[in-house]
Amino acid sequence: MKIASWNVNSLKVRMPHLTQWLADARPDVVALQETKLEDAKFPVDELAAAGYRAVFSGQKTYNGVALLARADAHSEFEDVVTDIPNLDDPQRRILAATIGGVRVVDLYVVNGKAVGDEKYAYKLDWLAKMREFLAREHERHPNLVVLGDFNIAPDDRDVYDPVAWGEDILCSPPEREALKRITDLGLHDSFRLFEPAGEHYSWWDYRQGAFRRNMGLRIDLILIGDALKSAAKAATIDRTPRTWERPSDHTPVTVDLDI
């Protein structure tokens, strides 16, 4: 099972990129973030033509998450969740479903704006409540995959210039500690199972020629539960879509599981 995550930064704009990438990469399951579409406008038919079923939770202009699964006998979506207990959040940032025996939780984590901002405080509270939810999910579903745009660089290897970023948003110690509390539930950063070195990023700003100069952050993660660790055979960051015309500022990340 090849599972992918991609913040498309507007599905309406990036739909040609998505269908091209689905045809090229042929993932079995894809988690999308920042679809920026109301549910009524989600491109169900276009994705069906590309060979994928979908569930989604969206809103106009901002946020929005979706899960795609290859349209075969194993792609039914079971036990779909779009909101978690104790989190009063109208923003569409979470979508969970069981697909082919794997529990997949798609997250678009709050950005936080700046350390000390009220949105930063909300981010930390959001992550704490998400941890409670994921703890219960991991108990119920050993085959757990938690993936998406985490808006946190796990450590300095995941930042092109740790000195320049310092303890700013996406890199601050409280954010990293909140992410660690999630991985301490028994979740593993799949990319780091295969690649310990730095200078591998999944997001590059549109400004300053950041992609060309590889001035990026690795903030798009695929976390897998203990039960799936031995099943992981490869994990990649596919930089190709970031080279296309009018790209998302993020690029897809994938993990291959031998289940």
Secondary structure as GFF3:
##gff-version 3
##sequence-region A 1 259
A	DSSP	beta_strand	2	7	.	.	.	ID=ss1
A	DSSP	alpha_helix	11	25	.	.	.	ID=ss2
A	DSSP	beta_strand	29	33	.	.	.	ID=ss3
A	DSSP	three_ten_helix	39	41	.	.	.	ID=ss4
A	DSSP	alpha_helix	44	49	.	.	.	ID=ss5
A	DSSP	beta_strand	52	57	.	.	.	ID=ss6
A	DSSP	beta_strand	65	70	.	.	.	ID=ss7
A	DSSP	beta_strand	78	81	.	.	.	ID=ss8
A	DSSP	beta_strand	94	99	.	.	.	ID=ss9
A	DSSP	beta_strand	102	108	.	.	.	ID=ss10
A	DSSP	alpha_helix	118	140	.	.	.	ID=ss11
A	DSSP	beta_strand	144	149	.	.	.	ID=ss12
A	DSSP	three_ten_helix	156	158	.	.	.	ID=ss13
A	DSSP	alpha_helix	162	165	.	.	.	ID=ss14
A	DSSP	alpha_helix	173	183	.	.	.	ID=ss15
A	DSSP	beta_strand	187	189	.	.	.	ID=ss16
A	DSSP	three_ten_helix	190	193	.	.	.	ID=ss17
A	DSSP	beta_strand	203	204	.	.	.	ID=ss18
A	DSSP	beta_strand	216	217	.	.	.	ID=ss19
A	DSSP	beta_strand	220	225	.	.	.	ID=ss20
A	DSSP	alpha_helix	226	229	.	.	.	ID=ss21
A	DSSP	beta_strand	232	237	.	.	.	ID=ss22
A	DSSP	three_ten_helix	240	243	.	.	.	ID=ss23
A	DSSP	beta_strand	253	257	.	.	.	ID=ss24
###
